[in-house]
Amino acid sequence: MDTESSRESTPAPAAPAADNGASVGTPGANVGTPPNPFLALIAAAAAWGVPGLGHVLLRRWGKALTYFLAVGALALAGILMRGNLFRFGGADTFETLGFLADVGSGIFYFLAPKIGAAGPDVSHAAGDYGTRLIAAAGVLNMLCVLEAFEIGLHGRERGSEPS
């Protein structure tokens, strides 16, 4: 009969799907790269203290420089605009959240009183925007801290192919 045409109509087996990082938590997802929780914690602490330092420890030079410049520019702009720094022990939830956002900027939070010696001035729009920029710097740095922790733990970024 027509065996040749029956062979042509048989579909070829599908190629295995590439690992797109969705299986990060599954066994065998990071073959050759065992999780390293100590490195992850050190990188995260360093990334919080000085933005980008955690990525330097992980040898991600471009990201380290980018994160330092981005967080630093936001924090310095906010400080120079005389934004308000929230202190620990706020009277309400808003002040507590403001403190957590501000302290997230790491070293810039502690240097702010030295840099902006004139103190906050939120009576003008610039001071109000400055307060928001300082908080944005802290939140951005906390995202960088989480990324440094993940890279330190898994040895690669989420979504990248195993090396």
N, C-alpha and C positions, 0 to 999 in steps of 0.2 A: 504494500500500500504506500501511502504517502508518509513515510517515517521522517523524511527530512522536514516537511512542513510542521509536523507535530513537535519536533525538536526546536524549531524556531519560535513557536508560540509559548514555550515554557519560559516563564520569567526567570531571570538571573537572580541568585541570592542577593539580598540587600547587604550593602557594606555596613560594618558596625558604626554606630553613631559616635561622633567625636565627643570627648569630655569637654563640656563647656563650662565647667565649674559648678554645675548644679549638684554634683555628687561629692562636694567637698567633705561632707560629714560621713560618707559611706566608707567602709573598709576598702582599701586598695585604691582609693581615689588619688592619694599622694604617694605613689610608689617611689621609694628611694628617698623621700623627705619625711622623716618622722616628725610629729608635732614637737615643738620645743617651747613649753610654757614659760621657762625661765627667761629665754631670749625675748619672748613676747611681752612679758611684764617689764623687763628692763627697757625695751624699745618704747613701750607705751609711757612709762614714767619719764624717760628722756624727752619724748615728743611733747609731753605736757609741759615740762619745765622750760624747754627752749623749743619753740616751733621748728619742726624739721630735723631736730637732732636724732629722733628715733629712726628716721629714714636714712640719716647718715650712718648710723650704726648698722643698718640693714643694707648698706651700699646702694641706696637708691638716690644718687646724687642729684639728678634733675628734679625729682619730686621734693627732695629736702630743700633745695634752693627756692623752688616755687612756693612751697608752703611757708617758709620763713618770710619771704618777701610779701606774700599775700596777707598773712596774719599780722606781720609787722606794719605793713602799710595801713591796714584797717585800724589797728590799735593806736598807732602814732597819730593818724588823722583824727581819731576820736579824742585823744588826749590833747592835741594841739587846738582842737575846737572847744576845749574846756568842758568836755563831757563829764558827767557825774560817775564816780566809781562807787559801786555799792559795797558796803562793809558787811562783815560777818555779824549775824545776830539781828537781822532785820525784823521790824515790827510786824510785817505781814508777809503773805506768800509772794507778792510781787517783788519785794525787796530781797527775799531769799532766792528767788529765781534769778533776779538781777545779779546777785552776788555770785551764784554758780556760773552764770554766763560770763561775767567779768573775770573771775579767777581762772576760767578755762583758757585764757590767753597766756597763762604761764608767767614768764619773767616780765612781760610787759605790764601785768597787773601790779607787780611789786615795784617796778621802776616808774610807774605813772606819777606818784607824788614828787619824784625828783625831776621828771621831765616837764610836767605841767605844774610848776611851783605856784602859779597864780591861783590854782584851785578851780573847782567847777563853777560854771556860770550857765545854769539852765534857764535863766530868765530871757535869754535870746534863743532864736531858732537854732543857731549854730551849736550851742551847748547841748540842746536837746538831740540834735543829729549826732553830735559827738558821743553822747551816752549810748545811742543805738549802734554806732560804729564799734565802740569798745565791746559791747555785748556780741555783736556779729563776729568780731575777731575771736572771741572766746568760744563761740559755738563752732566756728570753722575749725579752730584748733582741736576741739574735742572730736570732730570727724576725722581729722588727721591722726589723732591719738588712736582712734578705733582702727583705722587702716594700718597703722604701724603695728598694732597688736595682732591683727589678722595676718599680716605678712610675716611677722616674727613667729607666729604659731604654726602657720602652714608652709612657710618658705616661698610663697608666691602670692600674687594678687588673685582675687576671685575672678574667675572667667578666663584666666590664662592657661595655656597648655602646660602640663607637667614637664619639667626639664629633665 
